[in-house]
Amino acid sequence: MKAGVIGAGAWGTALAQLLAADGQDVRLWALEADVVDAINGAHENPLYLPGLPLSPSIRATGAMADLADRDLILVVSPAQHLRSVVAQAPAGVPLVLCSKGIEAGTGLLMSEVAAQAQPTSPIAVLSGPTFAHEVAKGLPTAVTFACADQALAEKLAARIARPTFRPYLSDDVVGAEIGGAVKNVLAIACGVSEGAGLGLNARASLISRGFAEMTRFGLARGARAETLGGLSGLGDLVLTCSSTNSRNFSLGKGLGEGQSAADLLSNRRTVAEGAHTAPVLRDAARAAGVEMPVVEAVCALLADAAPLAQVIDALLARPLRPE
């Protein structure tokens, strides 16, 4: 199967490298002309994945029409731009969504957005604990590969799988997406804890109570508990809540150290998806009657609505209740 990738950031480039590991032709669409030139001329992406030689079988392009002959396309655009990007993609080609978030304004998951933007294209979701630089280096990784059509899922997953990259199949697209979206917000909370010097006990508490919030919200949206407890939920949550390699964790760490959200976000070339997802998730949870106090706290800090000490005190002062 001829593969294409939309989005040449770190994750999109890593996935292109993965798909080209056996010398197969991979077409990589990039927004920036200098990224296209660097990949095609020097076989590297110094802007987003520096220091990693890329396969010469990856060909970058700035023209979406160059993906017209692909048999599957991995979409790795920022979540809030996914609708406009997918609308430009070739119609009818299976789309594997690798972006994690919830669309602002609509509250739709990425699969729902893609289905509206390209109604004739089959949709699958790839999600899980995946730092781009590790995948690009061929380090062992496992992910959830979710698709309603199991025959198609098996076919697509076989093209993506590698000896060190193992997809586990699921038909719970909603669960795979909610895990990926919610963990980004929770990673900000854990970063805040790190930046404020609250200790490892606090981080473990945030991960476990955050996972409870993820599960409540996921079940309310029709996800299955076993999906949320798998790679795309708990697995991704543990990874991104534990390392400054996570953009969301790094954003939270800056907030915990006393920097403003506006300054932190304005100085980033890459996207911390959790900052965009947090208020959308909060509103969706409120509408569904789901309590998500950690998400509420992250929203307050991102909006500079309350001092950090006050937000922490409010979380700790919540009424005692059964776990």
Number of C-alpha atoms within 10 A of each C-alpha: 14 15 22 28 28 30 23 28 23 21 22 26 30 25 25 29 25 22 25 20 18 11 12 15 20 27 25 29 26 24 16 14 11 13 22 22 18 15 24 19 12 13 19 22 23 16 15 19 20 11 11 15 16 22 22 18 19 24 19 27 23 16 12 17 12 16 23 15 13 18 15 22 23 24 26 25 25 19 25 20 12 22 20 13 19 22 16 13 21 20 16 15 19 20 28 27 26 26 27 29 31 30 21 16 8 10 16 15 19 27 23 16 22 25 17 14 19 21 14 14 20 20 25 24 28 25 28 27 20 21 18 19 19 12 20 22 14 16 12 13 17 19 22 27 29 30 25 15 13 13 9 15 21 17 11 21 20 13 13 18 16 17 9 14 15 17 22 18 16 20 18 20 25 23 29 30 31 29 31 29 28 29 29 27 32 30 34 35 31 33 29 28 24 26 21 18 13 14 11 12 9 13 20 15 12 19 22 14 17 25 22 16 20 29 25 19 25 25 16 14 15 13 21 17 15 13 25 29 18 19 25 30 30 24 22 25 30 19 18 26 28 17 16 16 14 21 21 28 30 24 28 35 24 21 27 24 16 14 14 16 17 11 11 14 15 8 8 11 9 12 14 21 22 30 22 20 24 27 21 20 26 21 14 18 21 13 9 12 12 18 15 19 16 23 23 21 22 27 25 17 21 22 14 14 11 14 11 20 10 11 18 16 10 12 13 10 9 9 6 7 5 3 5
